């Protein structure tokens, strides 16, 4: 569940509520957070993989990205191990993600922009991957994906 008022995501994660107020240390201080593998560590950026998370009737895999101690954004995709998507291509996943978000956010938020940030869906043709992205505080110059591109290239953002 995504709370449009706060940007908090509620899953069945013991002791963890993902939202703009979650710090890296607070995440790592939970037993669940301490067990999550590091995805990318190129300080000030660090990401963690959240695997096999049940949400909205599907099994999701996610990556949450911290810049220093602040949660900046997260990407979520339905796991390939979820049998409900066996016949869907990655490009076909975006309409499914849009349907999930429309159901959660209801018709009042078609633009998916909020005081705390934004939620979007997308398909990357080069990588053949699709996802839901939650960004916090877009209006404050959050580097988001550009920042992660810099991390992947070994530069600071």
Order of alpha helices (4+ residues) and beta strands (2+ residues): alpha-alpha-beta-beta-beta-beta-alpha-beta-beta-beta-alpha
